[in-house]
């Protein structure tokens, strides 16, 4: 497998990933920035890939104990090479020692698309094509969270109804739409929910990722808020 080493958070995080196949971009950075972890928290990432979200979270919050779960052995090996503690397993068949633990935070970036083959790269398809139902991801997170623990997810906006239907046992649910440009429909959503909480649902004002109506010059055109998150390691503003 040919690899590249890519920088995130303005180069503060470096990660090896396949040159061809599933490659982490901005979504895991937004996911990490949305997690309300505090120093000393325990964190589990379901479907960690090469570990970019977990690494970005550890770069933002000190003294975390972070574990990743990844079913694709080659991606799990890369996550270990990148410095993450990883269990190679399907999230629906976690090893017994992991099933005995509970966590303050769980983060997840589940596959976005329905079953099928979209490319000639098996690793990319496994990362992007849903085989395990989204409700199972949420159920595993619920089981592994401590009372009062937080689940943070990023997914397609069109899957928000499915996510909300799966959040039995959670409260204080907040949804932050991610909008490519001002005036456009949301393509992604960040969802945060707390196990056992009773606070009401909140739909937040969208986070606009790019400034201006269109891309007009070389280089990135991130909004000030998005640049602070993606380059400087700022937290996502969840109100």
Number of C-alpha atoms within 10 A of each C-alpha: 8 8 12 12 11 15 15 22 20 14 11 14 16 17 21 21 26 19 12 13 17 19 17 18 13 14 17 26 24 24 27 30 23 24 25 19 22 14 12 12 17 21 26 25 24 25 25 28 30 30 31 30 28 29 23 23 27 20 16 20 19 13 12 18 15 20 20 27 24 24 21 18 13 17 24 25 20 20 26 17 15 19 15 21 17 24 21 18 18 15 18 11 10 16 13 8 7 13 12 9 12 19 23 23 25 29 27 25 23 23 22 18 17 12 14 12 14 14 10 9 12 13 19 18 19 19 24 20 18 16 14 14 12 16 15 13 19 22 15 17 26 25 14 20 22 19 16 16 25 29 28 25 26 27 23 18 20 13 14 18 9 12 18 16 9 17 18 13 13 22 19 16 22 20 23 24 24 24 19 22 20 16 10 11 13 19 13 20 22 25 23 25 23 25 23 17 16 12 13 9 12 14 12 13 13 18 22 21 20 20 17 14 11 11 13 9 7 6 7 11 16 19 17 12 17 23 18 16 23 23 16 15 23 18 22 22 13 18 8
